[in-house]
Amino acid sequence: MKKEPKGWHSRGYLPHFDAAGIIQALTFRLSDSLPREAIERLRGDPRARTRLETALDQGMGACWLKQPRIAELVENTLLHFDGVRYRLLAWCIMPNHVHAIIEQVEGEPLGEIVSSWKRFSARRANELLGRTGSFWQADYWDRFIRNEAHLTAAVLYVEHNPVTAGLVTGPRQWSRSSARLRE
């Protein structure tokens, strides 16, 4: 039995919107990507989201997603149900976090989609790394896309994230991003 999306709701902070046909920009990160002190310093900061993204781009933590086999696993996980449970519009796998832009489909709540990605990839990544314990941070960040201009800006942001972080000079150079597939 499929669950229904929640519509407008809260996960204890800021409102979220979850519905079929909605395009969502998502970010989720490795469990050790930001020290707790860094997160605490951001609480109440009006520019917290921008500062969080900047901190993630500094590549803190073990950065398991730098390893080609782990990055490939995560990319294949994102692509596996593309066109079935969601439509994947853009993605980028950074060393310690992942960006994805998806269009939700009927009967597939956003939380279930992200949870499925994280459960599967964490179990398999831990096997490949010969480790146990938390792989992903428990929560994720989401923002529904308001219009075409917002979508264009979000895709550019996601696909240019490796350039912004100083990892490559052009978005197509990053091997684990939808940018490499664009003409």
N, C-alpha and C positions, 0 to 999 in steps of 0.2 A: 504494500500500500504506500503510495507516494504521499509525502508531506506537502502541505501547502506553504508557500512563502508567507512571511509574517507581515508584509506591508510596512508601515511606519512602526518602529519599535525602538527600545533602548537596551543596550547591553550593560547598563549601569553608568553610562556616560554618553554624551552626544547622541542625537537621534540617528537612526539608520533606516534605509528603505530597502525592502526586499520584495520583489514582484517579478512575475514573468514579463519578458519583453524589455526589462530594464538593463541598461548597460552599466556595469560596475567596474571601477578601478580598484584594484586590490594590492595590498602589500602584506607579505608575511615574512618573518625573519627567523634565523636560527636562534636557539635558546640562549646562546652566549654572545650574541651580536652586540649587545649594549649592556654595560654594567648597570646594576640597580641604581647606583648613585647618579649616573647620567640621566636615567629616566626620572628619578625624583627631582633633579634640578629643573627638568622641563615642565613639571606640573604647574599649572597656572600661568605659564608663559604664553602670551598671545601668538607667538611665532613658533610654538612647540613643534608643529608638524614639519616646518621647514628645517628647523634645527635637528630634529630626529633624522630626517633624510640625509642631512649633511653628516651627521655622526655615523650613520650606517655606511655611507660612502667612504669613510675612513678605514673600513675593513677591520673592525675590531672582532675579537673572538677567534675561534679555530678556522673559520672560513672554509668549511668543508665543501662548499659549493665551488671552490676553485678547482677541486679535483675533477678532471674530465668525466670519470665514471659516475660520480655523484651528480654533477650538473646534467649529464645525459639522462640519468634516472629521473630527475625532477622534471626535465623537459618532456620526456616520454610520458610521465604521469599527467602533466598538464594536457598533452595532446591526445591522450587515450580516449577520453569521452567527448572530445571536441565534435560538435555537430549532433551529439546525442543528448547529453545532460546540460550542455551550455554551448555557446559559440565563442571560441577563443579568438579575439580580435588582435591582440598584441601581447607580448610577454618579453621578459628579460630576467635572466638568472644571474644575479650578481654574486660575489664571493660569500656574502653572509645574509642575503635576502632575495626575495623574488617579487617581481611586479607582474601582474596579469590584468588584462582588460577583457572582460567577458560579457556576453549578452545572455541573460538568464532565459531559460525555457520553462514552459508550463510544468508544474509539479516538481521543480528542483529548487528548493530553498538555498540561498547563498551559503548559509552556515554549513549545510550538508555537503555542498560542493567542496568548500575549502577544507572541511574536516576530513573528507575522503582523500583529497590530495595529500594532506599532511600525515594521516594515519599510514597510508600505503607507503609513501616515500620515506617516512621516518623508520618504519620497520625494516625496509629493504636497505636504506643507507646505513643504519646501525649494523646490519649483517655485513655489508661490504667493508665497513670501517672496523669491524671486530670490536664493537663497543656496545654498551647499553646506556639507558638513560634518556633524558629529554633531548630531542633533536631540534624541534621547532618550538618557538615561543608559543604559549597557549593561545593567545589572541591573534587577531589580524586587523588591519586597517582597511576600511572600505569607504568608497564615495561613489554615489550614483552619478552618472554622466547626464547633464542637463540638456545638452543640445549638440549639434554637429560641431560647432566651434570648440566646445569643451572636449568633445571626443578627439578632435584633431590635436588639441594641445596636450591631452593626456597621452595619446599614442606617441607624440614627439618626445614628451618627458620620459616615458618608459624606454623607448628605443635609444634615446640619447643618454641614458643614465651612465653607461660605461664611459662615455666621452666626458661627461660632467665630473665623474670620479677620477678622471685622468688615467684610465686603464687602456684606452685606445684613442686614436685621433679621429675615427669615423665610426658611426653606428654599425655599418655593415661588417666591420672588422671583428665585432664581438660574436663569438661562435654560438652563444646560447641566447639568441634573441630573434624575435620575428623580423627585425630590421634586415637581417641577412637574406631573407626570402622576398623582400620587396624589390620591384624593378626600378 
